[in-house]
Amino acid sequence: MLDSLILAQMDPVQSWTLGIASVTFAIYIGIAIWSKAKSTGEFYVAGKGVPSVANGMATAADWMSAASFISMAGLISFMGRDGSMYLMGWTGGYVLLALLLAPYLRRFGKFTVPDFIGDRYYSSTARIVAVVCAVFVSFTYVCGQMQGVGIVFSRFLKVDKEAGVMIGMGLVFFYAVMGGMKGITYTQVAQYCVLIFAFTVPAIFIAIQMTGNPIPQIGFGGEHLASGEYLLDRLDGVSAELGFGAYTEGVKGKLDIFCITAALMLGTAGLPHVIVRFYTVKKVKAARSSAFWALLFIAILYTVAPAVAVFARTNLLDTVSNQKYEEMPSWFKNWEETGLLKWEDKNGDELIQYTGKTEEGQPGKAADLAVNELTVNRDIIVLANPEIANLPPWVIGLVAAGGLAAALSTAAGLLLVISTSVAHDLVKKTFRPDLTDKQELRLARFAAGGAVLVAGYFGIHPPDYVAAVVAFAFGLAASSFFPAIILGIFWKRANLYGVITGMVVGIVFTTSYIIYFKFIDKAANVAENWLFGISPEGIGTIGMLINFTIAIGLSLKTKAPPEEVQRLVDRVRFPRKAFADEENE
């Protein structure tokens, strides 16, 4: 086993990947040791002493998970225009959270969503329901991150996906359990630098290679040097010729696209690992400033992703279509070994027939493409893109390190949320208010360790592509937390009866819909069988509407909240004077 890891016996890509990954891992572990949390305040909110720019970087790294780095551009490259819903949903969601909700939640003074819901709705039951929802949403989200870690390790370090997930578990366990939010924050600053450099450098190289323009955001709208056509026109033409839909045209229903975009956007408001970021700075003004920096840092990757998708799709079609299998470059067979790229020679001609046509020669649905011989997992596109473009091995190794940074940064934030929900919101606030600071810190670390194990299991046995799994998490957050938070801030008549019932019904409906189509009857997971043509990725929007309806209806028909709770909502709603007072403290 050890001999296989000797650099002299590795191919250049594997050597560079191991080298870069080892250096970045050492940095992460060093930061965790340097910033070890010594109190619950440091473990939960980093002692509220993080500078705005650093918090913005950490927020961006927390936000841009494996779904953003590994899977989003891959989905766009296969879905074309329809894939823009992931860009719109996730970008718009952050803007919504930063501008509409974060200042009010920060002013409320509770650094977890269950804490806010428990106090706002004056009920231990509401707190417990919120804890269950937070843990469920976070586990769904984190399994996508662990899946991304496994994909990177299985390809670039030649280890089994299961072993890759376990390595990632060990690393996250170390710096999340030891450093808490303080360690995670400064680790995420380093991880942001790694992931953004790893995402943009290959994009710049490929943009120059394909269009002569070093700016990817402009290059993918320019001319393709080899053909003289506009790149998007060429991609449309090649896609249509092979039987796929035109890249710049959508095929999904408008209602489904709307619901998926809304679920991604509104689900953001209920993601606890992002909300807690606004409590790691000293003042409300610093929270607003860090929100601006985070949006700027996020925009760098999100504006490059569509270009990466176009470059990758063009390169893939040009490289594999009707080519002899035995003449394929090494990257093809390397990815075959992972099981994420599969070729089956159905007609025995030894040519790779990658097509979107049916046996009758007409464009068809994926399930009907009997003549297609190539299956490509969407999650490999960003990672394989530098290899397909024949970029230097160090660039390929850098991309692998970036994918790991993106997955591990978000996984750490989510695991902290789970441990906080269990130790602080469930045990300390509900069952053991006499728990000492030291006991609570020990319990939080123990809960984080248990969460790592569960997350690893779901990373090895995921229900779908990384971005799709993450989309489920956003849908679950939208159907459970978003109405509770919005009504809690902006409608003082909302009470515990309506909100608790709405949360339970919303998340149960959404979960049941996803489980049925993704686990119970996968064959039925087609638009004809969906409710109103809405896919499992978008059903969270319907769950949210059901939640709102029940919460408002029951609140109006039952007793109004206590007077002190209504006064609290007024103080949160009109923060200008409060902001000024806080600045003068």
SENUTI-261191 format. One line per 3 residues: number of its first residue (from 0); their letters; for each residue x, z, y of C-alpha. Coordinates in nm, 4 decimals, m for minus. Example, Ala and Ser with C-alpha at 12.3 -4.5 7.8 and 13.67 -1.06 7.14 Angstrom:
2
0 = AS = 1.2300:0.7800:m0.4500; 1.3670:0.7140:m0.1060
// end
This chain:
585
0 = MLD = 0.0000:0.0000:0.0000; 0.2758:0.0961:0.2431; 0.4806:m0.2092:0.1532
3 = SLI = 0.1935:m0.4321:0.2565; 0.2126:m0.2884:0.6048; 0.5762:m0.3768:0.6636
6 = LAQ = 0.5881:m0.6138:0.9587; 0.8330:m0.8461:0.7896; 0.5758:m0.9243:0.5225
9 = MDP = 0.2924:m0.9914:0.7668; 0.1877:m1.3129:0.9327; 0.2488:m1.3232:1.3114
12 = VQS = m0.1155:m1.2536:1.3994; m0.1282:m0.9499:1.1745; 0.2017:m0.8217:1.3122
15 = WTL = 0.0932:m0.8572:1.6739; m0.2446:m0.6994:1.5988; m0.0901:m0.4017:1.4267
18 = GIA = 0.1649:m0.3599:1.7042; m0.0820:m0.3792:1.9926; m0.3424:m0.1680:1.8113
21 = SVT = m0.0813:0.0982:1.7279; 0.0305:0.1218:2.0906; m0.3260:0.1473:2.2233
24 = FAI = m0.4237:0.4012:1.9566; m0.1221:0.6133:2.0487; m0.2303:0.6018:2.4142
27 = YIG = m0.5854:0.7079:2.3246; m0.4644:0.9967:2.1097; m0.2125:1.1037:2.3744
30 = IAI = m0.4847:1.1135:2.6387; m0.7075:1.3181:2.4069; m0.4312:1.5755:2.3557
33 = WSK = m0.3515:1.5865:2.7294; m0.7171:1.6312:2.8298; m0.8388:1.8668:2.5583
36 = AKS = m1.1653:2.0329:2.6622; m1.1377:2.4106:2.7011; m1.4973:2.4843:2.8021
39 = TGE = m1.8474:2.3452:2.7523; m1.8383:2.2147:3.1111; m1.5317:2.0043:3.0298
42 = FYV = m1.6729:1.9055:2.6905; m2.0114:1.7923:2.8273; m1.9413:1.6591:3.1792
45 = AGK = m1.5588:1.6619:3.2168; m1.5783:1.9560:3.4555; m1.7480:1.7305:3.7151
48 = GVP = m1.4062:1.6366:3.8524; m1.3629:1.2667:3.7669; m1.2719:1.0344:4.0622
51 = SVA = m1.5278:0.7616:4.1426; m1.3113:0.4632:4.0477; m1.2051:0.6225:3.7185
54 = NGM = m1.5657:0.7141:3.6439; m1.6668:0.3558:3.7211; m1.4125:0.2253:3.4702
57 = ATA = m1.5208:0.4793:3.2100; m1.8872:0.3914:3.2667; m1.8085:0.0213:3.2281
60 = ADW = m1.6211:0.0849:2.9025; m1.9048:0.3067:2.7810; m2.1550:0.0363:2.8716
63 = MSA = m1.9649:m0.2652:2.7360; m1.9785:m0.1883:2.3681; m1.8881:m0.4013:2.0684
66 = ASF = m2.2143:m0.5824:2.1379; m2.0868:m0.6963:2.4781; m1.7311:m0.7748:2.3697
69 = ISM = m1.7705:m0.9053:2.0145; m2.1291:m1.0131:1.9663; m2.2920:m1.1164:2.2940
72 = AGL = m2.0883:m1.4328:2.3522; m2.1313:m1.5133:1.9831; m2.5086:m1.4925:2.0119
75 = ISF = m2.5053:m1.7048:2.3272; m2.2847:m1.9637:2.1547; m2.5445:m2.0038:1.8787
78 = MGR = m2.8629:m1.9510:2.0795; m2.7614:m2.1465:2.3894; m2.9876:m2.0872:2.6860
81 = DGS = m3.2001:m1.8380:2.4934; m2.8961:m1.6103:2.4670; m2.9083:m1.5520:2.8416
84 = MYL = m3.1680:m1.2825:2.7775; m2.8868:m1.0521:2.6632; m2.6971:m1.1132:2.9866
87 = MGW = m3.0044:m1.0618:3.2048; m3.1305:m0.7613:3.0122; m2.8092:m0.5632:2.9977
90 = TGG = m2.6932:m0.6469:3.3497; m3.0348:m0.5864:3.5054; m3.0698:m0.2670:3.3078
93 = YVL = m2.7582:m0.1175:3.4569; m2.8698:m0.2091:3.8095; m3.2060:m0.0463:3.7413
96 = LAL = m3.0438:0.2709:3.6155; m2.7832:0.2947:3.8908; m3.0152:0.2291:4.1832
99 = LLA = m3.3570:0.3559:4.0754; m3.3028:0.6459:3.8373; m2.9506:0.7899:3.8514
102 = PYL = m2.9724:0.9490:4.2008; m3.2913:1.1331:4.1090; m3.1629:1.2473:3.7711
105 = RRF = m2.8378:1.3609:3.9340; m3.0337:1.5573:4.1919; m3.2410:1.7182:3.9175
108 = GKF = m2.9173:1.8714:3.7897; m2.9699:1.8279:3.4134; m2.6931:1.6324:3.2436
111 = TVP = m2.8844:1.5297:2.9300; m3.2143:1.3461:2.8903; m3.3613:1.6127:2.6561
114 = DFI = m3.2659:1.8797:2.9127; m3.4487:1.6876:3.1852; m3.7570:1.6306:2.9687
117 = GDR = m3.7635:1.9905:2.8452; m3.7569:2.1359:3.1984; m3.9697:1.8691:3.3681
120 = YYS = m4.2432:1.8994:3.1064; m4.2030:2.2796:3.0780; m4.1986:2.2759:2.6996
123 = STA = m3.9598:2.3485:2.4127; m4.1626:2.1032:2.2054; m4.0937:1.8280:2.4584
126 = RIV = m3.7228:1.9151:2.4444; m3.7179:1.8992:2.0634; m3.9006:1.5635:2.0577
129 = AVV = m3.6518:1.4301:2.3118; m3.3575:1.5564:2.1039; m3.4911:1.3798:1.7945
132 = CAV = m3.5404:1.0573:1.9925; m3.1920:1.0825:2.1506; m3.0225:1.1349:1.8146
135 = FVS = m3.2201:0.8524:1.6533; m3.1464:0.6064:1.9353; m2.7790:0.7042:1.9498
138 = FTY = m2.7294:0.6665:1.5740; m2.8895:0.3231:1.5835; m2.6569:0.2242:1.8665
141 = VCG = m2.3404:0.3714:1.7191; m2.3789:0.2005:1.3815; m2.3343:m0.1312:1.5634
144 = QMQ = m2.0065:m0.0041:1.7104; m1.8727:0.1066:1.3732; m1.9743:m0.2311:1.2314
147 = GVG = m1.7659:m0.4017:1.5007; m1.4654:m0.1857:1.4147; m1.4965:m0.2845:1.0497
150 = IVF = m1.5089:m0.6559:1.1358; m1.1903:m0.6393:1.3436; m0.9957:m0.4425:1.0839
153 = SRF = m1.1110:m0.6555:0.7915; m0.9868:m0.9760:0.9506; m0.6787:m0.8863:1.1480
156 = LKV = m0.5276:m0.6046:0.9443; m0.6341:m0.7384:0.6040; m0.8162:m0.4244:0.4964
159 = DKE = m1.1641:m0.3870:0.3547; m1.4433:m0.3531:0.6074; m1.5216:m0.0096:0.4630
162 = AGV = m1.1611:0.1026:0.5127; m1.1663:m0.0346:0.8677; m1.4769:0.1665:0.9512
165 = MIG = m1.3145:0.4804:0.8115; m1.0020:0.4287:1.0239; m1.2234:0.3906:1.3309
168 = MGL = m1.4156:0.7047:1.2327; m1.0946:0.9030:1.2114; m0.9736:0.7883:1.5528
171 = VFF = m1.3058:0.8520:1.7290; m1.3367:1.1874:1.5567; m0.9973:1.2938:1.6907
174 = YAV = m1.0400:1.2209:2.0591; m1.4165:1.2792:2.0827; m1.4121:1.6141:1.9047
177 = MGG = m1.0926:1.7371:2.0705; m1.1317:1.6068:2.4240; m1.5105:1.6011:2.4644
180 = MKG = m1.6314:1.4223:2.7784; m1.3056:1.4939:2.9582; m1.0959:1.3301:2.6879
183 = ITY = m1.3462:1.0478:2.6361; m1.3592:0.9686:3.0083; m0.9869:0.9162:3.0554
186 = TQV = m0.9578:0.7427:2.7190; m1.2316:0.5038:2.8293; m1.0383:0.4218:3.1467
189 = AQY = m0.7517:0.3030:2.9255; m0.9949:0.1254:2.6922; m1.1551:m0.0606:2.9814
192 = CVL = m0.8162:m0.1951:3.0900; m0.7457:m0.3096:2.7337; m1.0842:m0.4701:2.6671
195 = IFA = m1.1163:m0.6549:2.9989; m0.7619:m0.7914:2.9738; m0.8268:m0.8925:2.6121
198 = FTV = m1.1520:m1.0690:2.6998; m1.0392:m1.2577:3.0097; m0.6862:m1.3716:2.9162
201 = PAI = m0.7948:m1.5928:2.6222; m1.0840:m1.7254:2.8318; m0.8409:m1.8310:3.1057
204 = FIA = m0.6088:m1.9992:2.8549; m0.8928:m2.1898:2.6886; m1.0474:m2.2863:3.0243
207 = IQM = m0.7157:m2.4455:3.1253; m0.6822:m2.6090:2.7830; m1.0320:m2.7605:2.7828
210 = TGN = m1.1077:m2.8255:3.1507; m0.7858:m2.7790:3.3474; m0.9514:m2.5035:3.5530
213 = PIP = m0.8095:m2.1507:3.5207; m1.1349:m1.9828:3.6274; m1.3621:m1.9634:3.3193
216 = QIG = m1.6799:m1.9069:3.5225; m1.6220:m2.2423:3.6971; m1.4415:m2.4234:3.4169
219 = FGG = m1.7293:m2.4271:3.1684; m1.9344:m2.6239:3.4215; m1.6551:m2.8778:3.4711
222 = EHL = m1.5288:m3.1835:3.2848; m1.4006:m3.1777:2.9295; m1.0456:m3.3166:2.9533
225 = ASG = m1.0435:m3.4828:2.6113; m1.3679:m3.6783:2.6571; m1.4097:m3.7088:3.0344
228 = EYL = m1.7686:m3.5824:3.0064; m1.9020:m3.2648:3.1590; m1.8406:m2.9917:2.9025
231 = LDR = m2.2058:m2.8858:2.8758; m2.3185:m3.2495:2.8421; m2.0685:m3.3001:2.5620
234 = LDG = m2.1820:m2.9819:2.3875; m2.5462:m3.0889:2.4160; m2.4611:m3.4308:2.2703
237 = VSA = m2.2582:m3.2988:1.9774; m2.5220:m3.0330:1.9010; m2.8022:m3.2886:1.8967
240 = ELG = m2.5961:m3.5295:1.6860; m2.5475:m3.2599:1.4213; m2.9161:m3.1683:1.4228
243 = FGA = m2.9008:m2.8504:1.6290; m3.1110:m2.8010:1.9402; m2.9532:m2.8953:2.2722
246 = YTE = m2.7377:m2.6049:2.3885; m2.8867:m2.5979:2.7383; m3.2459:m2.5950:2.6115
249 = GVK = m3.4285:m2.2956:2.4686; m3.6430:m2.2784:2.1570; m3.7714:m1.9188:2.1598
252 = GKL = m4.1141:m1.8391:2.2975; m4.1303:m1.7295:2.6602; m4.3166:m1.4096:2.5767
255 = DIF = m4.0543:m1.3103:2.3203; m3.7709:m1.3795:2.5653; m3.9500:m1.1750:2.8309
258 = CIT = m4.0064:m0.8827:2.5934; m3.6479:m0.8811:2.4647; m3.5117:m0.8940:2.8201
261 = AAL = m3.7468:m0.6155:2.9319; m3.6621:m0.3987:2.6295; m3.2896:m0.4359:2.6973
264 = MLG = m3.3344:m0.3679:3.0682; m3.5761:m0.0768:3.0514; m3.4121:0.0750:2.7462
267 = TAG = m3.1026:0.1251:2.9583; m3.2833:0.3951:3.1526; m3.3178:0.6014:2.8379
270 = LPH = m2.9645:0.5688:2.7039; m2.8239:0.9207:2.7295; m2.4561:0.8226:2.7023
273 = VIV = m2.4821:0.6217:3.0263; m2.6963:0.8699:3.2189; m2.4536:1.1570:3.1573
276 = RFY = m2.1835:0.9584:3.3386; m2.3494:1.0361:3.6713; m2.2800:1.4078:3.6187
279 = TVK = m1.9051:1.3774:3.5670; m1.8375:1.3440:3.9425; m1.8555:1.6207:4.2009
282 = KVK = m2.1266:1.4968:4.4385; m2.4209:1.2588:4.4599; m2.2247:1.0378:4.6984
285 = AAR = m1.9501:1.0056:4.4366; m2.2128:0.9212:4.1729; m2.3358:0.6339:4.3889
288 = SSA = m1.9817:0.5149:4.4501; m1.8964:0.5221:4.0802; m2.2137:0.3225:4.0087
291 = FWA = m2.0892:0.0502:4.2428; m1.7452:0.0424:4.0790; m1.8974:0.0318:3.7321
294 = LLF = m2.1188:m0.2637:3.8245; m1.8175:m0.4496:3.9617; m1.6123:m0.3814:3.6478
297 = IAI = m1.9024:m0.4807:3.4207; m1.9589:m0.8061:3.6118; m1.6078:m0.9280:3.5277
300 = LYT = m1.6873:m0.9467:3.1564; m2.0519:m1.0496:3.1899; m1.9735:m1.3500:3.4097
303 = VAP = m1.6999:m1.4671:3.1713; m1.9122:m1.4328:2.8550; m2.1191:m1.7544:2.9026
306 = AVA = m1.7956:m1.9520:2.9442; m1.6473:m1.7978:2.6302; m1.9654:m1.8908:2.4419
309 = VFA = m1.9452:m2.2561:2.5520; m1.5735:m2.2841:2.4761; m1.6179:m2.1269:2.1327
312 = RTN = m1.9167:m2.3409:2.0347; m1.7460:m2.6628:2.1447; m1.4255:m2.5789:1.9616
315 = LLD = m1.6125:m2.4776:1.6467; m1.8171:m2.7988:1.6278; m1.5145:m3.0160:1.7016
318 = TVS = m1.3027:m2.8373:1.4399; m1.5283:m2.8024:1.1342; m1.7897:m3.0793:1.1382
321 = NQK = m1.7311:m3.3351:0.8615; m1.3716:m3.2236:0.8126; m1.1971:m3.1944:0.4759
324 = YEE = m1.1900:m2.8365:0.3553; m0.8338:m2.8627:0.2287; m0.7161:m2.9730:0.5745
327 = MPS = m0.8756:m2.6843:0.7619; m0.6339:m2.4619:0.9596; m0.5419:m2.1152:0.8375
330 = WFK = m0.7946:m1.9350:1.0603; m1.0824:m2.0852:0.8597; m0.9637:m1.9487:0.5277
333 = NWE = m0.8626:m1.6171:0.6818; m1.2178:m1.5617:0.8026; m1.3532:m1.6803:0.4666
336 = ETG = m1.1717:m1.3889:0.3052; m1.3767:m1.1455:0.5155; m1.7045:m1.2895:0.3882
339 = LLK = m1.8193:m1.3547:0.7459; m1.7568:m1.7302:0.7151; m1.8878:m1.9077:0.4048
342 = WED = m1.8635:m2.2707:0.2895; m2.0483:m2.4136:m0.0092; m1.9794:m2.7769:m0.1063
345 = KNG = m2.3360:m2.8729:m0.1982; m2.2797:m3.2482:m0.2378; m1.9297:m3.2355:m0.3852
348 = DEL = m1.7658:m3.4563:m0.1185; m1.5146:m3.1843:m0.0143; m1.6252:m3.2287:0.3487
351 = IQY = m1.7629:m2.9427:0.5558; m2.1148:m3.0430:0.6468; m2.2199:m2.8189:0.9344
354 = TGK = m2.5634:m2.9321:1.0442; m2.8983:m2.8249:1.1757; m3.0859:m3.0992:0.9889
357 = TEE = m3.3098:m3.0752:0.6844; m3.2785:m3.2978:0.3785; m3.5093:m3.5462:0.5543
360 = GQP = m3.2644:m3.5699:0.8429; m3.4884:m3.3882:1.0920; m3.4003:m3.0770:1.2913
363 = GKA = m3.5249:m2.7745:1.1027; m3.5391:m2.3978:1.0875; m3.2479:m2.2042:0.9466
366 = ADL = m3.4397:m2.1216:0.6289; m3.5030:m2.4917:0.5609; m3.1505:m2.6223:0.6156
369 = AVN = m3.0830:m2.7055:0.2518; m2.8074:m2.9515:0.3396; m2.6095:m2.7184:0.5660
372 = ELT = m2.2922:m2.6041:0.3910; m2.1435:m2.3624:0.6452; m2.2616:m2.0121:0.7318
375 = VNR = m2.0982:m1.8514:1.0358; m2.1572:m1.4873:1.1255; m2.2225:m1.4660:1.5003
378 = DII = m2.0014:m1.1613:1.5313; m1.6797:m1.3529:1.4576; m1.7019:m1.6101:1.7379
381 = VLA = m1.5200:m1.4193:2.0132; m1.2580:m1.2888:1.7704; m1.2007:m1.6288:1.6085
384 = NPE = m1.2104:m1.8295:1.9322; m0.8390:m1.7855:2.0212; m0.7422:m1.8871:1.6665
387 = IAN = m0.9656:m2.1943:1.6759; m0.8079:m2.2895:2.0093; m0.4605:m2.2379:1.8568
390 = LPP = m0.3530:m1.9789:2.1138; m0.0338:m1.7731:2.0606; m0.0486:m1.4893:1.8030
393 = WVI = m0.0053:m1.2205:2.0714; m0.3263:m1.3366:2.2421; m0.5142:m1.3166:1.9110
396 = GLV = m0.3767:m0.9672:1.8511; m0.4788:m0.8680:2.2043; m0.8373:m0.9802:2.1408
399 = AAG = m0.8500:m0.7690:1.8256; m0.7282:m0.4648:2.0206; m0.9901:m0.5357:2.2883
402 = GLA = m1.2687:m0.5485:2.0307; m1.1576:m0.2135:1.8942; m1.1413:m0.0649:2.2451
405 = AAL = m1.4952:m0.1819:2.3241; m1.6396:m0.0446:2.0009; m1.4538:0.2858:2.0064
408 = STA = m1.5257:0.3599:2.3734; m1.9020:0.3362:2.3293; m1.8984:0.5061:1.9899
411 = AGL = m1.7225:0.8070:2.1409; m1.9786:0.8348:2.4213; m2.2678:0.8141:2.1771
414 = LLV = m2.1210:1.0702:1.9414; m2.0794:1.3085:2.2321; m2.4479:1.2615:2.3184
417 = IST = m2.5446:1.3473:1.9616; m2.3285:1.6591:1.9578; m2.4585:1.7643:2.3007
420 = SVA = m2.8202:1.7134:2.1956; m2.7716:1.9298:1.8886; m2.5517:2.2067:2.0341
423 = HDL = m2.6836:2.2331:2.3912; m3.0405:2.1035:2.3923; m3.1550:2.2044:2.0451
426 = VKK = m2.9630:2.5218:1.9551; m2.8592:2.6739:2.2909; m3.1703:2.5867:2.4926
429 = TFR = m3.4303:2.6242:2.2169; m3.3287:2.8562:1.9337; m3.0190:3.0554:2.0382
432 = PDL = m3.0100:3.1153:2.4148; m2.7632:3.4003:2.3540; m2.5000:3.1583:2.2206
435 = TDK = m2.1647:3.2160:2.3901; m1.9701:2.9357:2.5566; m1.7089:2.9478:2.2798
438 = QEL = m1.9694:2.9341:2.0029; m2.1500:2.6461:2.1695; m1.8255:2.4496:2.2037
441 = RLA = m1.7453:2.5059:1.8362; m2.0949:2.3965:1.7360; m2.0720:2.0844:1.9540
444 = RFA = m1.7462:1.9824:1.7850; m1.8947:2.0436:1.4413; m2.2002:1.8324:1.5302
447 = AGG = m1.9750:1.5520:1.6567; m1.7874:1.5554:1.3273; m2.1090:1.5288:1.1278
450 = AVL = m2.2290:1.2482:1.3538; m1.9076:1.0516:1.2870; m1.9769:1.0584:0.9126
453 = VAG = m2.3347:0.9349:0.9478; m2.2285:0.6666:1.1978; m1.9630:0.5450:0.9552
456 = YFG = m2.2178:0.5044:0.6771; m2.4438:0.2890:0.8942; m2.1428:0.0920:1.0152
459 = IHP = m2.0685:m0.0018:0.6540; m2.4349:m0.0821:0.5793; m2.5717:m0.2358:0.9031
462 = PDY = m2.9187:m0.3970:0.9263; m2.8146:m0.6991:1.1382; m2.5563:m0.8512:1.3743
465 = VAA = m2.3885:m0.6086:1.6122; m2.5818:m0.7222:1.9206; m2.9115:m0.7251:1.7313
468 = VVA = m2.8568:m0.3678:1.6090; m2.7764:m0.2602:1.9643; m3.0902:m0.4414:2.0842
471 = FAF = m3.2934:m0.2257:1.8453; m3.1429:0.0856:2.0055; m3.2435:m0.0352:2.3518
474 = GLA = m3.5949:m0.1083:2.2279; m3.6223:0.2412:2.0820; m3.4985:0.3925:2.4099
477 = ASS = m3.7470:0.1851:2.6116; m4.0399:0.2866:2.3914; m3.9543:0.6575:2.3976
480 = FFP = m3.7563:0.7688:2.7048; m3.8285:0.5195:2.9822; m4.1944:0.6202:3.0468
483 = AII = m4.1059:0.9907:3.0232; m3.8269:0.9577:3.2803; m4.0143:0.7290:3.5207
486 = LGI = m4.3311:0.9389:3.5142; m4.1264:1.2582:3.5354; m3.9604:1.1425:3.8577
489 = FWK = m4.2337:0.9455:4.0326; m4.5647:1.1001:3.9180; m4.6001:1.4743:3.9428
492 = RAN = m4.9362:1.4654:3.7585; m4.7615:1.3683:3.4316; m4.7865:1.6604:3.1895
495 = LYG = m4.6471:1.7645:2.8540; m4.9545:1.6581:2.6506; m4.9482:1.2986:2.7643
498 = VIT = m4.5711:1.2515:2.7654; m4.4996:1.4114:2.4261; m4.7770:1.2116:2.2589
501 = GMV = m4.6670:0.8924:2.4312; m4.3029:0.9382:2.3228; m4.3950:1.0039:1.9600
504 = VGI = m4.6403:0.7141:1.9318; m4.4097:0.4730:2.1190; m4.1007:0.5346:1.9076
507 = VFT = m4.2934:0.5518:1.5780; m4.4649:0.2188:1.6503; m4.1382:0.0487:1.7469
510 = TSY = m3.9434:0.1953:1.4551; m4.2132:0.0978:1.2035; m4.2198:m0.2608:1.3309
513 = IIY = m3.8401:m0.2941:1.3100; m3.8182:m0.1346:0.9646; m4.0929:m0.3553:0.8244
516 = FKF = m3.9386:m0.6864:0.9302; m3.5733:m0.5872:0.8879; m3.5882:m0.3840:0.5668
519 = IDK = m3.9229:m0.4000:0.3857; m4.0199:m0.7683:0.4107; m3.7274:m0.9702:0.5452
522 = AAN = m3.8883:m1.2974:0.4339; m4.1741:m1.2340:0.6759; m3.9384:m1.1983:0.9730
525 = VAE = m4.0418:m1.5250:1.1401; m4.2310:m1.5912:1.4632; m4.5542:m1.6816:1.2801
528 = NWL = m4.5815:m1.3267:1.1436; m4.4748:m1.1331:1.4526; m4.7261:m0.9530:1.6742
531 = FGI = m4.7995:m1.1955:1.9606; m4.4858:m1.3831:1.8536; m4.2635:m1.0899:1.9616
534 = SPE = m3.9499:m1.0344:1.7516; m3.8244:m0.6903:1.6373; m3.5610:m0.7074:1.9135
537 = GIG = m3.8354:m0.7252:2.1770; m4.1060:m0.5028:2.0296; m3.9747:m0.2036:2.2256
540 = TIG = m4.1501:m0.3479:2.5324; m4.4876:m0.3215:2.3571; m4.3976:0.0287:2.2370
543 = MLI = m4.3168:0.1188:2.5974; m4.6540:m0.0100:2.7220; m4.8316:0.1914:2.4519
546 = NFT = m4.6299:0.4973:2.5559; m4.7217:0.4512:2.9231; m5.0904:0.4037:2.8404
549 = IAI = m5.1131:0.7177:2.6276; m4.9001:0.9300:2.8625; m5.1038:0.8398:3.1718
552 = GLS = m5.4407:0.8579:2.9968; m5.3855:1.1987:2.8364; m5.2227:1.3413:3.1497
555 = LKT = m5.5331:1.2547:3.3524; m5.7650:1.4106:3.0953; m5.5719:1.7344:3.0459
558 = KAP = m5.4496:2.0200:3.2621; m5.2145:1.9349:3.5494; m4.8543:2.0642:3.5397
561 = PEE = m4.7812:2.4062:3.6925; m4.7407:2.4181:4.0693; m4.3687:2.4984:4.0511
564 = VQR = m4.3082:2.1864:3.8401; m4.4929:1.9700:4.0933; m4.2844:2.1200:4.3741
567 = LVD = m3.9705:2.0431:4.1722; m4.0761:1.6763:4.1455; m4.1252:1.6645:4.5233
570 = RVR = m3.7733:1.7995:4.5788; m3.6282:1.5379:4.3456; m3.8341:1.2561:4.4992
573 = FPR = m3.7248:1.3199:4.8596; m3.3504:1.3707:4.8265; m3.2227:1.2617:5.1705
576 = KAF = m3.2128:1.6080:5.3185; m3.0894:1.7490:4.9885; m2.8054:1.4953:4.9818
579 = ADE = m2.7022:1.5960:5.3343; m2.7153:1.9649:5.2463; m2.5053:1.9086:4.9348
582 = ENE = m2.2437:1.7130:5.1293; m2.2148:2.0047:5.3758; m2.1785:2.2713:5.1089
// end
